Amino acid sequence: MSSEKSFARKLVGVFTHPRSTFEAITEKDLTRGFALVLLVAIVGALASAQYISKMDLSSLPRIGLLPGADASSLRSSLGIATGVMTGIRTVTGWLIPALIIYVIAKLSTGEGGLKRLLAQTGFASTPLLIQHVLRFIDAYAMQGSLRNDLFQTEALIMGLSQRIINQALNSLNLFSLVAISLTIVAASVTFRSSKKKMAMITVVSYVIFITLRSLIFI
């Protein structure tokens, strides 16, 4: 029976049989779903820190102006900070859209439970785990140094509309689009509604989330 699916089968099932798999994911799977999100956050943080370790920071103008400035120690500090930020972005990128979807869908349908939706969206983040594993492998295997202009510090002086576009371009890729597609299926199961309706609600929720993220610079 679908309710007896193991954790491993559910991980695979979100790709092979998404609807029946999400039907088997209940609020009892919230701990596993959250653990999966944390795993995505940890791997993503390690990948980001590894990329920072490959950056050539010696050419940053401010390093030359600071007495005794050390590019190696700066690289280490930036790696930790970037890794922590990646982890925070991953967790908030799971939690906040799910909360927005829940509020809108609950008002629209009157169905569904928050714990089950959080569990399901946790499993829907499986494509992001694959993405960050590939990022870590790429960063570890990379030869040479990355350019320091990849920090994109100009984002701090962009207008809101520019920041929203920048956030959208940075947030949306093949893996995240698959995760969003799985979220739509999960929401349609949780709220017992059509995928078309849940697709509209999910898109609106992510637009709100990206706008909020642009406003608070995370």
trRosetta pair geometry for C-beta under 8 A, 3 or more apart (Angstrom, degrees):
i j d omega theta_ij theta_ji phi_ij phi_ji
1 4 4.9 85 66 6 83 105
2 5 5.8 -14 -170 -27 50 113
2 20 5.3 -126 -114 172 141 94
2 21 7.4 -141 -160 -95 110 33
2 23 6.0 23 129 90 151 102
2 24 4.0 -130 152 -74 93 117
3 24 5.4 -162 -89 -138 36 85
3 26 7.8 22 -135 -21 91 122
4 24 8.0 -78 26 -152 32 125
5 9 4.3 -129 -168 93 92 124
5 10 5.2 116 126 -60 123 83
5 13 6.4 -20 -164 -19 151 157
5 21 6.9 -116 112 -130 176 73
5 24 4.8 59 19 145 125 156
6 9 4.6 95 52 8 77 103
6 10 7.0 -139 95 -7 41 86
7 10 5.8 -57 -152 34 30 111
7 11 6.6 34 151 -22 64 103
7 32 5.8 -139 -120 -151 114 144
8 11 5.6 -51 -152 30 33 114
8 12 6.6 23 154 -8 65 105
9 12 5.9 -58 -148 44 33 105
9 13 5.6 40 152 -30 67 115
9 21 7.9 -158 133 -120 77 105
10 13 5.2 -53 -133 38 30 118
10 14 6.8 43 163 -33 62 92
10 21 5.6 136 -141 -165 65 106
10 24 6.7 -139 -102 93 103 117
10 25 6.3 107 -150 -75 133 102
10 29 7.5 -151 -172 -139 172 148
10 123 6.0 -72 148 -134 110 141
11 14 6.6 -47 -162 12 25 107
11 36 7.9 -179 -100 -115 103 135
11 123 7.1 -134 -96 -149 53 94
11 126 5.8 151 -153 -117 77 139
12 15 6.3 -69 -175 40 45 103
12 16 5.9 8 148 4 82 120
13 16 5.7 -70 -126 54 38 93
13 17 5.1 -42 -159 57 84 87
13 18 7.2 148 145 -87 69 31
13 20 7.1 -95 -176 86 121 87
13 21 3.3 155 129 -93 116 132
13 24 7.6 -2 116 44 161 132
14 18 5.4 44 -162 -113 47 76
14 21 5.3 -132 -72 103 51 151
14 22 7.2 79 -112 -55 82 85
14 123 5.4 -178 -68 149 142 103
14 124 6.5 -168 -159 -98 140 48
14 126 5.5 136 67 23 144 143
14 182 5.6 36 177 -143 109 135
15 18 7.1 51 -76 -65 7 89
15 126 7.4 -107 -42 99 99 138
16 21 7.9 101 64 -39 74 134
17 20 4.6 -25 150 47 115 110
17 21 5.4 129 93 -29 80 97
18 21 5.7 -68 -144 39 24 111
18 22 6.1 17 166 -14 67 108
18 182 5.9 -136 -139 -126 131 82
18 185 4.8 28 139 124 125 167
19 22 6.1 -58 -146 38 28 104
19 23 6.4 31 153 -21 63 107
19 185 5.7 -113 -82 -171 68 116
19 188 7.9 -44 -120 84 97 116
19 189 6.6 162 -152 -71 69 118
20 23 5.4 -51 -148 34 34 117
20 24 6.6 32 152 -19 63 105
21 24 5.7 -60 -155 36 33 109
21 25 6.7 32 148 -23 66 104
21 123 7.6 -148 141 143 113 147
22 25 5.4 -49 -145 30 41 113
22 120 5.3 56 -145 -140 98 118
22 123 7.5 -177 -99 80 75 134
22 182 7.9 168 -65 -177 127 82
22 185 5.8 165 -3 126 155 96
22 186 4.7 -149 -137 -106 140 66
22 189 4.5 164 119 16 115 160
22 190 7.9 -79 163 -38 114 79
23 189 5.4 -134 -76 -148 65 133
25 29 4.9 -79 -156 45 80 156
25 33 7.5 87 -170 -67 126 121
25 116 7.3 130 120 -163 80 81
25 119 5.5 -173 163 125 106 110
25 120 5.1 134 101 -92 135 77
25 123 5.8 -116 -107 6 158 151
25 186 7.6 -32 67 -131 135 103
26 29 5.9 115 58 2 52 96
26 116 5.8 -51 -162 -114 44 103
26 119 6.9 9 103 81 24 159
27 30 5.6 0 -173 -35 57 112
27 113 6.0 -46 -66 108 127 136
27 115 3.7 51 -138 111 111 116
27 116 4.5 -66 -62 -65 78 72
27 119 6.0 -177 -120 -11 33 139
28 119 7.7 51 60 -109 34 162
29 32 4.9 -55 -167 47 73 114
29 33 5.5 79 132 -28 87 101
29 119 4.2 107 86 -170 87 131
29 120 7.9 80 83 -61 125 52
29 122 7.7 -165 131 64 95 127
29 123 7.3 -1 142 -41 135 122
30 33 5.6 -56 -144 38 31 112
30 34 6.1 29 158 -17 67 106
30 115 5.1 -58 -71 -173 139 90
30 116 7.8 -87 -67 -84 96 29
30 118 5.8 39 -131 92 98 107
30 119 4.3 -86 -83 -73 54 101
30 122 7.4 122 -148 0 44 147
31 34 5.9 -56 -146 38 28 108
31 35 6.2 31 153 -21 63 107
32 35 5.5 -52 -144 36 32 114
32 36 6.4 37 153 -23 63 102
32 119 7.3 50 62 -148 83 96
32 122 7.2 141 104 114 60 139
32 123 7.8 27 114 -69 100 95
33 36 5.7 -52 -153 31 31 114
33 37 6.7 32 149 -18 63 102
33 118 6.3 141 104 131 141 68
33 119 4.0 175 -11 -146 149 50
33 120 7.0 -27 -112 -12 148 17
33 121 7.2 80 -178 66 131 53
33 122 2.4 119 176 62 90 145
33 123 5.5 -69 -112 -31 93 74
34 37 5.5 -50 -151 34 37 113
34 38 6.4 39 150 -19 66 103
34 118 7.3 13 -65 149 91 109
34 119 7.9 -54 -27 -102 75 59
34 122 5.7 -73 -52 -111 35 146
35 38 5.6 -52 -149 37 34 113
35 39 6.4 39 150 -23 64 102
35 122 7.9 67 41 179 52 136
36 39 5.5 -49 -150 32 33 114
36 40 6.6 37 149 -19 63 101
36 122 5.1 116 58 163 113 95
36 123 6.4 72 55 -90 166 46
36 125 6.3 147 125 69 107 107
36 126 6.9 -39 179 -79 134 71
36 129 7.1 -74 -176 -56 88 136
37 40 5.6 -50 -152 34 35 114
37 41 6.4 37 148 -21 65 105
37 90 6.9 161 180 143 81 99
37 91 6.2 97 149 -111 117 65
37 94 4.7 -43 -132 -23 134 174
37 122 5.0 -85 -34 -133 104 87
37 125 5.6 68 -97 54 75 160
38 41 5.4 -52 -148 36 35 115
38 42 6.3 35 154 -21 67 104
38 91 7.5 29 -89 -89 60 105
39 42 5.8 -52 -145 35 31 110
39 43 6.3 25 158 -12 65 107
39 129 6.3 17 110 -115 105 119
40 43 6.2 -59 -146 41 27 105
40 44 6.0 27 156 -19 63 114
40 90 5.5 -173 113 -173 98 134
40 94 8.0 120 65 -52 139 132
40 125 5.5 -80 -34 143 163 122
40 128 4.9 45 -151 106 135 108
40 129 4.8 -95 -93 -78 87 75
40 132 6.1 132 -160 15 66 145
41 44 5.7 -60 -145 40 25 112
41 45 6.2 28 156 -22 63 107
41 86 7.3 153 -159 122 65 76
41 87 4.1 72 176 -142 104 72
41 88 8.0 94 -148 -31 121 21
41 90 3.9 -177 -97 80 79 139
41 91 5.5 14 -85 -46 143 86
42 45 5.7 -54 -147 34 28 111
42 46 6.4 27 155 -17 63 106
42 87 6.8 40 -75 -108 40 111
43 46 5.7 -54 -149 37 32 111
43 47 6.3 34 152 -21 65 106
43 129 6.5 79 45 -146 149 68
43 132 4.2 115 113 121 105 124
43 133 5.9 -28 179 -70 144 63
43 136 6.0 -89 -176 -33 86 139
44 47 5.7 -54 -147 35 31 112
44 48 6.3 30 155 -18 65 106
44 86 4.8 -153 131 154 100 118
44 87 6.8 158 79 -79 103 53
44 90 5.3 147 47 -64 153 139
44 128 7.5 -19 -64 160 126 102
44 132 4.1 -81 -76 -120 70 140
44 135 7.2 42 -124 63 59 144
45 48 5.8 -55 -147 37 30 109
45 49 6.3 29 155 -17 65 108
45 83 3.7 72 -176 -171 88 83
45 84 6.8 58 -135 -63 124 25
45 86 4.7 170 -92 77 59 113
45 87 4.4 2 -65 -51 126 98
45 90 7.8 -97 -42 1 86 135
46 49 5.8 -55 -145 39 30 110
46 50 6.2 33 154 -22 64 107
46 83 6.7 54 -66 -132 28 120
46 136 5.7 23 104 -112 102 123
47 50 5.6 -56 -149 35 29 113
47 51 6.6 32 152 -20 64 102
47 86 7.6 -149 63 166 85 165
47 132 5.3 -152 -4 -166 145 78
47 135 3.9 59 -172 111 148 108
47 136 3.9 -98 -88 -71 92 71
47 138 7.9 45 -152 52 109 88
47 139 5.4 147 -160 7 68 141
48 51 5.7 -50 -152 31 33 112
48 52 6.6 35 150 -19 64 102
48 79 7.7 155 118 -154 73 62
48 82 4.8 -144 146 136 116 104
48 83 5.3 171 77 -90 106 56
48 85 7.8 -118 135 68 162 87
48 86 4.2 177 -6 -40 154 152
48 135 7.8 8 -54 142 57 135
49 52 5.6 -51 -152 34 35 113
49 53 6.6 40 149 -25 65 102
49 79 4.0 74 -151 -179 80 93
49 80 6.8 47 -115 -72 118 33
49 82 6.2 161 -82 78 57 100
49 83 4.0 1 -52 -63 109 120
50 53 5.5 -49 -151 29 35 115
50 54 7.0 27 152 -13 62 104
50 79 7.8 87 -42 -145 22 116
50 136 6.2 96 24 -140 151 66
50 139 3.7 108 109 127 114 133
50 140 5.8 -42 -172 -65 147 67
51 54 5.9 -65 -159 37 36 107
51 55 7.1 49 144 -41 65 97
51 82 7.9 -101 68 127 100 150
51 135 7.6 -45 -47 172 119 100
51 139 4.6 -88 -65 -120 69 125
51 142 7.9 56 -114 21 64 154
51 146 6.4 23 -179 -13 83 158
52 55 5.5 -41 -157 6 42 120
52 75 6.1 159 149 -168 91 76
52 78 5.2 -165 -163 110 136 98
52 79 4.0 -174 84 -91 135 74
52 82 5.3 154 -52 37 138 148
52 83 7.9 -99 11 -38 135 86
53 75 6.3 97 -116 160 45 117
53 79 5.7 39 -54 -95 79 140
53 139 7.9 91 48 167 97 111
54 139 6.5 -157 -2 -164 134 80
54 142 5.5 23 -132 92 165 128
54 144 7.5 60 -175 96 107 47
54 145 5.8 -179 165 -129 69 48
54 146 5.2 77 109 -6 95 99
55 75 6.5 -179 65 -126 95 105
55 78 7.8 -60 54 97 141 142
55 145 6.3 76 -159 -171 19 89
55 146 4.6 -47 -97 65 68 99
55 147 7.6 -33 -141 85 85 15
55 148 5.7 96 179 -90 113 70
55 150 7.3 -129 -111 46 119 118
56 59 6.3 37 128 6 101 103
56 145 3.7 62 -39 157 102 148
56 146 7.0 -175 7 65 75 45
56 147 7.2 -25 46 -112 100 31
56 148 6.3 -100 80 -39 64 96
57 60 5.2 -15 -174 -10 72 119
57 63 6.6 122 143 -51 89 148
57 71 4.5 166 83 -154 98 99
57 74 5.6 -146 127 95 155 121
57 75 5.4 -166 7 -71 138 92
57 78 7.5 155 -85 16 150 152
57 148 5.5 111 -106 -96 55 130
58 63 6.6 -120 -147 93 35 157
58 71 4.6 -41 -78 -76 68 160
59 63 8.0 78 71 41 10 128
59 148 6.3 -170 67 15 95 134
60 63 4.7 88 74 -8 95 107
60 64 7.8 -177 92 -5 58 82
60 71 7.7 150 25 -113 108 98
60 74 7.9 -121 41 130 148 157
60 148 5.6 -120 -68 158 91 164
61 64 6.3 -65 -167 34 40 107
61 65 6.8 26 148 -14 72 112
62 65 5.5 -62 -151 39 42 111
62 66 6.3 34 156 -20 74 108
62 69 7.6 174 127 -127 71 166
63 66 6.2 -61 -146 35 31 105
63 69 4.5 -167 -156 121 65 140
63 71 5.9 28 -146 -78 153 84
63 74 6.8 -101 -100 -7 112 164
64 69 7.5 -91 -48 53 15 136
65 69 7.8 45 64 -13 48 146
66 69 3.6 85 83 -54 109 121
69 74 6.9 21 -179 -43 93 130
70 73 4.3 57 88 18 116 106
70 74 6.4 172 89 -12 59 87
71 74 5.5 -60 -146 41 32 114
71 75 6.1 39 154 -27 67 105
72 75 5.7 -51 -149 31 28 113
72 76 6.7 28 151 -18 61 104
73 76 5.5 -50 -150 34 36 114
73 77 6.4 35 152 -17 66 104
74 77 5.8 -55 -147 38 32 109
74 78 6.1 29 155 -16 67 109
75 78 5.8 -57 -143 41 28 109
75 79 6.2 35 154 -27 63 106
76 79 5.6 -52 -149 30 28 115
76 80 6.7 26 155 -15 62 103
77 80 6.0 -55 -154 35 32 108
77 81 6.3 26 153 -14 66 110
78 81 5.6 -56 -142 42 33 110
78 82 5.8 31 159 -19 68 110
79 82 6.0 -56 -141 39 24 107
79 83 6.1 27 157 -20 61 110
80 83 5.8 -58 -148 36 27 112
80 84 6.4 26 156 -17 64 106
81 84 5.9 -55 -149 36 29 109
81 85 6.3 27 154 -17 64 109
82 85 5.6 -55 -146 39 32 111
82 86 6.2 36 153 -23 65 104
83 86 5.7 -52 -148 33 30 112
83 87 6.6 31 153 -18 63 104
84 87 5.7 -55 -154 35 32 113
84 88 6.4 31 151 -18 66 105
85 88 5.6 -53 -146 37 34 111
85 89 6.1 35 154 -20 67 106
85 218 7.3 -151 -159 -151 95 81
86 89 5.7 -54 -145 38 30 112
86 90 6.3 34 154 -24 64 105
87 90 5.7 -54 -150 31 30 113
87 91 6.6 22 157 -12 65 105
88 91 6.1 -58 -148 39 31 104
88 92 6.1 19 160 -7 67 112
88 218 6.8 -80 117 -168 117 124
89 92 6.1 -60 -138 47 27 103
89 93 5.7 33 158 -27 63 115
89 218 6.2 -172 -91 156 86 89
90 93 5.6 -58 -143 37 23 115
90 94 6.8 19 155 -15 60 103
90 128 7.3 152 -140 150 103 142
91 94 5.9 -58 -156 35 32 107
91 95 6.0 14 157 -9 69 115
92 95 5.7 -60 -130 47 34 103
92 96 5.2 20 180 -11 75 116
92 213 7.9 139 121 -96 127 105
92 218 6.9 22 65 123 158 135
93 96 7.1 -29 -99 38 18 100
93 97 6.9 11 -176 -2 46 114
93 171 7.6 -172 -128 -142 127 112
93 209 7.7 103 -130 165 57 137
94 97 7.3 -86 -166 42 15 97
94 98 6.4 7 158 -15 58 122
94 121 6.1 147 -165 129 84 110
94 122 6.6 56 -169 -95 136 60
94 125 5.8 -30 -101 -67 115 144
95 98 5.9 -72 -153 39 25 111
95 99 6.3 22 158 -20 67 109
95 118 7.5 17 -118 -128 66 106
96 99 5.7 -54 -147 34 32 111
96 100 6.5 30 156 -17 65 105
96 209 5.4 133 114 -124 113 109
96 212 7.2 -134 169 80 146 146
97 100 5.6 -56 -147 38 35 111
97 101 6.1 37 154 -21 69 105
97 121 7.6 -175 91 -160 99 149
97 183 7.6 -9 126 -163 127 160
97 202 7.8 47 174 -154 113 72
97 205 5.1 100 -158 139 78 112
97 206 5.7 17 -124 -86 126 67
97 209 4.7 -33 -78 -56 85 156
98 101 5.7 -52 -145 37 30 112
98 102 6.3 35 153 -24 63 105
98 117 5.8 153 -169 133 102 105
98 118 5.5 98 154 -97 152 66
98 121 4.6 -149 -94 38 121 165
98 183 7.9 -124 -90 -145 79 120
99 102 5.6 -51 -148 32 31 115
99 103 6.5 29 156 -19 64 103
99 114 7.7 26 -112 -143 64 114
100 103 6.0 -53 -149 34 31 108
100 104 6.4 20 158 -9 66 109
100 205 4.0 149 106 -145 116 97
100 208 5.5 177 -151 78 154 135
100 209 6.2 -138 7 -56 152 96
101 104 6.2 -65 -147 44 28 103
101 105 5.6 16 163 -10 68 118
101 117 6.9 -168 95 -178 114 139
101 121 7.9 146 46 -73 146 142
101 183 7.4 -136 -75 166 167 115
101 187 5.8 -97 172 -106 132 134
101 201 6.0 97 -140 136 76 106
101 202 5.9 15 -108 -99 120 65
101 205 4.6 -19 -66 -81 72 168
102 105 6.1 -62 -135 45 21 103
102 106 5.7 24 164 -24 63 114
102 112 7.1 -152 -137 123 76 128
102 114 5.2 45 -145 -107 153 84
102 117 5.4 169 -85 69 103 163
103 106 6.0 -55 -141 35 21 111
103 107 6.5 17 160 -13 59 109
104 107 6.1 -62 -153 39 27 107
104 108 6.1 19 153 -16 64 116
104 201 5.0 172 110 -152 127 106
104 204 6.7 154 -134 89 171 126
104 205 6.3 -137 17 -72 139 101
105 108 5.5 -62 -143 43 32 111
105 109 5.7 -12 173 15 72 114
105 111 7.8 -62 149 66 96 79
105 112 6.1 12 120 32 118 158
105 187 6.1 -143 -86 -169 160 111
105 190 7.6 63 127 95 152 109
105 191 4.6 -101 167 -80 123 158
105 193 7.2 -149 -154 18 104 146
105 198 6.9 26 -107 -115 125 81
105 201 5.3 88 -71 167 87 163
106 109 6.9 -71 -125 53 19 80
106 110 6.9 66 -175 -98 55 21
106 111 7.6 -140 -120 60 54 38
106 112 6.1 -116 -89 68 77 110
106 191 7.5 -124 -75 -112 47 117
107 110 8.0 20 -157 -63 12 57
108 191 7.8 37 78 179 100 145
108 193 7.6 29 112 -94 113 162
108 197 7.3 178 144 170 143 121
108 201 6.8 -121 13 -88 157 134
109 112 6.7 66 83 -2 126 110
109 191 4.6 107 57 178 159 109
109 192 6.9 159 175 63 139 79
109 193 5.2 -104 -94 -58 142 128
111 190 7.5 151 123 135 98 59
111 191 4.6 125 83 -156 106 57
111 192 4.8 -88 162 33 168 105
111 193 7.1 172 48 -36 133 95
112 116 7.0 -135 -163 67 73 118
112 117 6.2 46 178 -51 117 116
112 187 7.9 -1 -114 -157 150 63
112 190 4.3 59 -128 146 109 90
112 191 4.0 -32 -45 -86 130 68
112 192 7.3 -158 -55 6 82 79
113 116 4.5 78 72 12 99 106
113 117 6.8 -171 90 -9 50 87
113 190 7.0 -121 41 -164 59 101
114 117 5.7 -59 -148 38 33 110
114 118 6.2 31 157 -19 68 106
115 118 5.8 -55 -147 37 30 110
115 119 6.4 31 153 -19 64 106
116 119 5.6 -53 -149 36 33 113
116 120 6.2 29 154 -17 67 108
116 190 5.4 163 108 -122 112 105
117 120 5.7 -57 -146 40 31 109
117 121 6.1 24 159 -13 67 108
117 186 7.0 116 -141 140 62 109
117 187 6.8 41 -132 -103 106 69
117 190 4.8 67 -82 -143 84 168
118 121 6.0 -55 -139 42 28 104
118 122 6.3 40 153 -29 61 103
119 122 5.6 -53 -156 27 29 118
119 123 6.9 21 152 -10 63 102
120 123 5.9 -56 -155 39 35 105
120 124 6.2 39 146 -24 67 107
120 183 7.9 122 124 -128 96 55
120 186 3.7 154 149 -160 125 125
120 187 7.8 173 103 -55 139 46
120 189 7.0 -178 -126 68 157 121
120 190 6.2 -138 18 -54 154 119
121 124 4.9 -47 -141 36 41 120
121 125 6.8 53 154 -32 63 94
121 183 5.5 37 -117 -118 90 97
121 186 6.0 173 -67 100 60 158
122 125 6.0 -51 -164 18 32 113
123 126 6.1 -2 178 -32 53 108
123 182 7.8 -121 110 154 77 132
123 186 7.6 153 67 -95 99 136
124 127 8.0 -25 165 12 54 95
124 179 5.5 106 147 -163 85 71
124 182 3.8 173 -140 110 93 113
124 183 4.7 117 156 -69 162 67
124 185 7.9 166 -106 56 118 93
124 186 5.3 -90 -56 -20 131 144
125 128 4.8 -40 -177 31 79 121
125 129 6.9 90 129 -27 80 89
125 179 5.6 37 -113 -141 43 127
126 129 5.5 -46 -157 24 43 115
126 130 7.0 42 149 -16 67 98
126 179 7.6 172 48 -103 54 90
126 182 7.6 -39 37 89 97 177
127 130 5.6 -51 -157 34 41 113
127 131 6.5 47 145 -23 68 103
127 175 4.5 177 146 -163 103 77
127 176 7.5 -169 102 -68 120 22
127 178 4.2 145 -93 89 168 120
127 179 4.7 -137 51 -58 116 85
127 182 7.2 166 -8 -1 117 137
128 131 5.2 -46 -147 33 40 118
128 132 6.3 33 157 -15 69 104
128 175 5.7 122 -90 148 49 118
128 176 6.7 51 -85 -86 98 66
128 179 5.6 22 -34 -68 97 148
129 132 6.1 -58 -146 40 29 103
129 133 6.3 33 153 -21 64 106
130 133 5.8 -54 -147 35 30 112
130 134 6.5 28 155 -16 63 107
130 175 6.5 -162 75 -126 96 123
131 134 5.9 -64 -157 38 28 109
131 135 6.3 30 148 -22 66 107
131 173 7.4 115 -129 88 140 128
131 175 3.8 -6 -63 -91 127 178
131 176 7.7 10 -44 -42 164 70
132 135 5.1 -45 -143 34 39 117
132 136 6.3 43 155 -22 66 100
133 136 5.8 -52 -150 33 30 110
133 137 6.5 30 152 -17 63 105
134 137 5.7 -53 -147 37 33 111
134 138 6.2 35 154 -20 65 107
135 138 5.7 -57 -148 38 29 112
135 139 6.2 26 156 -18 66 108
136 139 5.8 -54 -143 38 30 108
136 140 6.1 28 157 -19 65 109
137 140 5.9 -57 -144 38 27 109
137 141 6.1 12 162 -7 65 115
138 141 6.2 -66 -141 45 24 100
138 142 6.2 44 156 -50 62 100
139 142 5.7 -38 -148 2 29 121
142 146 7.7 12 150 -52 151 96
146 150 5.8 -37 158 7 117 145
147 150 5.7 120 80 -24 80 93
148 151 6.4 -4 171 -13 66 109
149 152 7.8 73 159 -61 60 47
152 155 5.1 41 142 -21 99 111
152 166 7.7 156 174 -169 137 130
153 156 5.9 -23 178 5 65 114
154 157 6.0 -63 -166 43 56 99
154 158 6.7 77 137 -48 75 93
155 158 5.4 -36 -152 2 43 123
155 163 6.3 97 -170 -114 88 85
155 166 5.7 -178 -120 136 108 163
155 217 7.8 137 124 -133 109 92
156 217 7.1 38 -110 -127 74 134
158 162 3.8 -126 -177 96 113 123
158 163 4.8 148 96 -58 121 79
158 166 6.4 84 84 -10 176 143
159 162 4.8 91 56 11 75 106
159 163 7.0 -140 97 -8 36 89
160 163 5.6 -57 -147 37 31 111
160 164 6.3 34 155 -23 66 103
160 214 6.3 101 -159 135 69 123
160 215 7.1 17 -131 -88 107 72
161 164 5.7 -50 -149 32 32 113
161 165 6.6 30 153 -15 63 104
162 165 5.8 -55 -150 38 33 110
162 166 6.1 34 151 -20 66 109
163 166 5.4 -54 -144 39 32 114
163 167 6.1 35 155 -20 67 105
163 214 4.0 132 122 -160 108 106
163 215 8.0 137 105 -58 142 35
163 217 7.9 -68 -156 -92 140 68
164 167 5.8 -53 -146 37 28 110
164 168 6.3 30 153 -21 63 106
164 210 6.1 89 -153 133 77 102
164 211 5.8 3 -113 -101 115 64
164 214 4.6 -50 -78 -55 60 168
165 168 5.7 -54 -148 35 30 113
165 169 6.3 28 155 -17 65 106
166 169 5.9 -56 -148 37 28 108
166 170 6.2 20 156 -13 64 112
166 214 7.6 123 59 -115 91 107
167 170 5.8 -62 -144 43 29 107
167 171 5.7 18 161 -15 67 117
167 210 5.0 155 114 -166 122 91
167 213 5.4 147 -153 96 147 114
167 214 4.8 -117 -13 -72 146 94
168 171 6.0 -63 -136 42 24 104
168 172 5.7 -4 175 2 65 119
168 210 5.5 49 -76 -168 76 153
169 172 6.8 -60 -122 45 18 93
171 176 6.2 -177 157 176 65 172
171 210 6.2 -142 33 -107 157 107
171 213 7.8 99 -64 77 143 160
172 176 5.6 -129 -128 85 39 130
172 177 6.3 61 -165 -60 84 91
173 176 5.3 84 45 18 67 102
173 177 6.9 -129 95 -8 28 94
174 177 5.9 -61 -148 36 24 111
174 178 6.6 25 155 -18 62 105
175 178 5.8 -53 -152 34 31 110
175 179 6.5 32 149 -18 64 106
176 179 5.3 -51 -147 37 37 115
176 180 6.3 40 151 -21 67 102
177 180 5.6 -48 -145 35 33 112
177 181 6.4 39 151 -22 63 102
178 181 5.5 -52 -150 34 33 115
178 182 6.5 32 151 -17 65 104
179 182 5.7 -54 -150 37 32 111
179 183 6.4 39 148 -25 64 104
180 183 5.3 -49 -149 31 35 117
180 184 6.7 43 150 -24 63 97
180 202 6.4 139 -172 153 90 128
180 206 6.7 -7 -122 -61 127 153
181 184 5.7 -47 -156 26 34 114
181 185 7.0 31 148 -14 62 101
182 185 5.6 -51 -153 36 39 111
182 186 6.2 41 148 -21 68 106
183 186 5.4 -53 -145 38 34 114
183 187 6.1 35 155 -20 67 105
183 202 5.7 140 110 -136 111 136
184 187 5.9 -54 -146 36 28 110
184 188 6.4 30 154 -21 62 105
184 195 5.8 67 149 -158 107 86
184 198 5.1 135 -160 115 70 106
184 199 4.9 27 -138 -87 135 69
184 202 5.1 -101 -86 2 81 160
185 188 5.8 -55 -150 33 31 112
185 189 6.7 29 152 -17 63 105
185 195 6.6 -6 -94 -113 56 112
185 198 8.0 149 -64 99 14 145
186 189 5.8 -60 -156 35 32 110
186 190 6.2 27 152 -17 68 109
187 190 5.6 -54 -139 39 34 110
187 191 5.9 -2 172 12 70 112
187 193 7.6 -34 135 55 82 107
187 198 4.1 160 100 -158 115 127
187 201 6.9 -153 155 80 153 122
187 202 6.1 -169 11 -64 157 111
188 191 6.8 -66 -129 55 21 86
188 192 7.8 61 169 -114 51 8
188 193 5.6 -112 -136 74 63 65
188 194 6.4 -47 -134 144 114 14
188 195 4.7 -33 -72 -82 154 61
188 197 7.7 122 -105 62 89 86
188 198 4.4 -123 -65 4 78 153
189 192 7.5 14 -175 -72 25 47
191 198 6.7 156 52 -90 123 112
193 197 4.9 -80 154 74 120 132
193 198 5.7 139 89 -48 109 98
194 197 4.7 93 63 7 89 100
194 198 6.9 -164 93 0 46 88
195 198 5.6 -61 -142 47 34 108
195 199 5.9 45 154 -32 68 104
196 199 5.7 -49 -147 28 27 115
196 200 6.9 27 153 -17 59 102
197 200 5.9 -54 -157 33 33 111
197 201 6.5 27 149 -14 66 107
198 201 5.5 -53 -144 41 37 111
198 202 5.9 40 155 -23 69 107
199 202 5.8 -54 -142 38 28 111
199 203 6.3 29 157 -19 63 106
200 203 6.0 -55 -147 35 27 109
200 204 6.4 25 155 -16 62 108
201 204 5.8 -57 -149 39 30 111
201 205 6.2 33 152 -24 65 108
202 205 5.5 -54 -147 34 31 115
202 206 6.4 25 157 -15 65 105
203 206 6.0 -58 -149 38 30 106
203 207 6.4 33 152 -21 64 105
204 207 5.7 -53 -150 34 32 113
204 208 6.5 33 152 -18 65 104
205 208 5.8 -54 -153 36 31 111
205 209 6.3 31 150 -20 65 108
206 209 5.3 -49 -141 38 37 115
206 210 6.1 38 158 -20 68 103
207 210 6.0 -52 -144 37 28 108
207 211 6.4 30 154 -19 61 108
208 211 5.8 -59 -152 37 29 113
208 212 6.3 29 153 -18 65 107
209 212 5.7 -54 -148 36 31 111
209 213 6.3 30 154 -18 65 107
210 213 5.6 -52 -145 38 32 113
210 214 6.4 36 152 -22 63 105
211 214 5.7 -55 -151 33 31 113
211 215 6.6 31 152 -22 63 105
212 215 5.7 -56 -152 32 33 113
212 216 6.5 -2 163 7 68 109
213 216 6.6 -72 -142 50 28 88
213 218 5.6 -100 -149 70 79 74
214 217 7.7 28 -171 -72 28 43
